[in-house]
Amino acid sequence: MKKKIYDYALSKGASLVGFAGVEAMDDAPDGFRPLDIMPAAKGIIVLAKIIPKGIMTSGNAVIYTLHVEHLMTQLDTLAYNIALFIEQNGSLAMPIPADDPYFHWEIDRQHGMGLLSHRHAAVKAGLGSLGKNALLITPQYGNRVQLVTVLTDIPFDSPQEIVGLCPTACHRCVDVCPSKAQTGSYFIEQKPCRSHMFTKSDRGHSLYRCWQCRAICPAGQS
């Protein structure tokens, strides 16, 4: 069944597909583990779609915002289709939102957490490792990926995790951060990041205006 899911996901537009057992995320915070969301879950499927290089190099907030948000919608549709495919083959599946909506919000810290960390699930599923900017780095595409996760009652073995994709001596993302939200600790302080990341057009559209830590990463640029 794993091979069927893999092939189906690629046919539906996934750029990368990874699998892991739910026990691989036992170290997630309480309330954010797969079994907290789906008690019958035994396996995790992580799906990635790539961001084209040209979008990453654009300084235009409209271009970046439109396509990143479009990718989120595509990922939610992809995860939904994967879940249907699994259930049509006799098992149970639950797609997790690629981004919004989510419940956890610490107003003082401006700190939000999704139902499940797709980045950490992707690490456990062998798709890549975290960079100092807290984004997933993949061997194939660097950090030019957006992610979504599907939980299922199909058990999977967890692969060996990939390490070393973020060079210890590289601090480009930390140095370029205009809000100093990064410390190089593979964690982002969301409050200063949010204060700089978003803006509004004259017409009132919400726009991303900063993706420098992602664009400057040398991984996956060749």
C-alpha positions in Angstrom: 0.0 0.0 0.0 2.9 2.4 0.7 4.0 2.1 -2.9 0.5 2.7 -4.1 0.2 5.9 -2.0 3.6 7.1 -3.1 2.8 6.7 -6.8 -0.7 8.2 -6.4 0.7 11.2 -4.5 3.3 11.9 -7.3 0.5 11.5 -9.9 -1.5 14.2 -8.1 1.3 16.7 -8.0 3.4 16.0 -4.9 7.1 16.8 -5.4 8.2 14.7 -2.4 6.5 12.0 -0.3 7.8 10.7 3.0 6.5 8.1 5.5 7.0 7.5 9.2 5.4 5.7 12.1 3.5 7.8 14.6 6.0 6.9 17.4 8.6 9.0 15.6 6.7 12.1 16.9 6.4 11.0 20.5 8.8 13.9 21.4 6.3 16.5 20.0 4.6 18.7 22.7 1.7 17.3 24.5 -1.5 17.9 22.5 0.4 18.1 19.2 1.3 14.5 18.6 -0.4 12.4 15.9 -2.3 10.3 18.5 -3.6 13.5 20.1 -5.3 14.3 16.8 -6.2 10.9 15.5 -6.1 8.2 18.2 -6.3 5.4 15.6 -3.2 6.7 13.7 -0.3 4.4 13.1 1.4 6.1 10.2 2.4 9.6 9.0 2.6 10.7 5.3 4.3 14.0 4.6 3.8 15.6 1.2 5.9 18.5 -0.3 5.4 20.8 -3.2 8.2 23.0 -4.5 8.3 26.8 -4.9 9.8 27.7 -8.3 13.2 29.5 -8.1 11.9 32.5 -9.9 9.4 33.2 -7.2 12.1 33.1 -4.6 14.2 35.6 -6.4 11.3 38.1 -6.9 11.2 41.1 -4.7 7.5 41.6 -5.4 5.3 40.9 -2.4 2.3 40.2 -4.6 4.1 37.4 -6.6 5.4 35.7 -3.5 2.1 36.0 -1.5 -0.1 34.7 -4.3 1.9 31.6 -5.1 2.7 30.6 -1.5 -1.0 30.9 -0.6 -1.9 29.0 -3.8 0.5 26.2 -2.8 -1.2 25.9 0.6 -4.5 25.4 -1.1 -3.0 22.9 -3.5 -1.5 21.0 -0.6 -4.8 20.8 1.3 -6.4 19.5 -1.8 -3.6 17.0 -2.3 -3.9 15.8 1.3 -7.6 15.5 0.9 -7.2 13.4 -2.3 -4.6 11.2 -0.6 -7.0 10.6 2.3 -9.8 9.6 0.0 -7.5 7.3 -1.9 -6.5 5.6 1.3 -10.1 5.2 2.5 -11.1 3.8 -0.9 -8.5 1.1 -0.4 -10.0 0.1 3.0 -8.0 2.1 5.6 -8.6 5.3 7.6 -7.0 8.7 6.9 -7.1 12.3 8.2 -5.6 15.2 6.3 -4.1 17.9 8.5 -4.4 21.6 7.4 -1.3 22.9 5.7 -1.6 26.1 7.6 -4.8 27.8 8.9 -7.0 27.2 10.8 -5.4 26.3 14.1 -6.3 26.9 17.7 -3.0 27.5 19.6 -2.3 31.2 19.9 -0.2 33.0 22.6 -1.2 36.6 22.1 1.7 38.2 24.1 4.3 36.3 22.2 2.3 36.4 18.9 3.1 32.7 18.8 1.0 30.2 16.9 1.2 26.5 16.5 -0.6 24.3 14.0 -2.3 21.1 14.9 0.9 19.2 14.0 4.3 20.5 12.9 4.7 19.5 9.2 8.4 20.5 9.3 9.2 18.1 12.2 7.0 15.4 10.6 9.0 15.8 7.4 12.3 15.4 9.3 10.9 12.1 10.8 9.8 11.0 7.4 13.3 11.4 6.0 12.6 14.3 3.7 15.2 16.6 5.1 16.5 18.4 8.1 15.8 21.8 9.8 17.8 24.8 9.0 18.7 27.6 11.4 15.8 29.6 10.0 13.5 26.7 11.3 12.5 25.8 7.7 12.9 22.3 6.3 15.9 21.9 4.0 15.6 19.0 1.5 18.5 17.5 -0.5 16.6 18.1 -3.8 15.1 21.6 -3.4 16.7 23.2 -0.3 14.0 25.1 1.7 11.9 25.9 -1.4 9.1 23.6 -0.3 5.7 23.8 1.4 4.4 20.9 3.4 1.3 19.0 4.5 0.7 15.8 6.5 -1.8 13.0 6.3 -2.4 10.6 9.3 -3.5 7.1 8.7 -4.2 3.8 10.5 -1.7 2.1 8.1 1.6 1.5 10.0 4.9 2.6 8.4 8.5 2.1 9.4 10.4 5.3 10.1 13.5 5.9 8.0 16.8 7.1 9.2 16.7 10.9 9.6 18.8 13.1 7.2 21.3 15.3 9.0 23.9 18.0 8.0 21.9 19.8 5.3 22.4 23.1 7.2 26.2 23.7 7.5 27.3 24.6 11.0 29.4 27.4 9.8 26.7 29.0 7.6 24.7 31.9 9.2 23.4 33.7 6.2 19.7 33.4 7.2 20.6 34.7 10.7 22.6 37.6 9.5 20.1 38.7 6.9 17.0 38.7 9.2 15.8 42.3 9.4 13.9 41.8 12.6 16.6 39.7 14.4 14.0 37.0 15.0 16.6 34.3 14.4 19.4 33.3 16.8 20.8 30.4 14.9 19.1 27.9 17.3 16.8 26.4 14.6 13.9 28.3 16.2 12.2 31.6 15.2 10.8 34.2 17.6 7.5 34.7 16.0 6.6 38.1 17.4 9.5 40.1 15.8 9.2 38.0 12.7 5.5 38.7 12.3 6.0 42.4 13.0 8.2 42.6 9.8 6.9 39.8 7.6 3.4 41.1 6.8 2.1 44.3 5.3 -1.0 45.5 3.5 -1.4 46.9 0.0 -3.0 50.3 -0.5 -6.2 48.3 -1.4 -6.0 46.4 1.9 -4.7 43.0 0.7 -2.5 41.2 3.3 0.9 40.5 1.8 4.1 38.8 2.7 6.9 41.3 2.4 9.9 39.3 3.8 11.3 35.9 2.8 14.9 36.8 3.0 16.0 34.0 5.3 14.5 31.5 2.8 15.8 33.1 -0.4 19.4 33.5 0.9 19.8 29.9 1.9 22.5 28.3 -0.5 20.9 24.8 -0.2 19.1 23.7 -3.3 20.0 26.7 -5.4 22.2 24.8 -7.9 
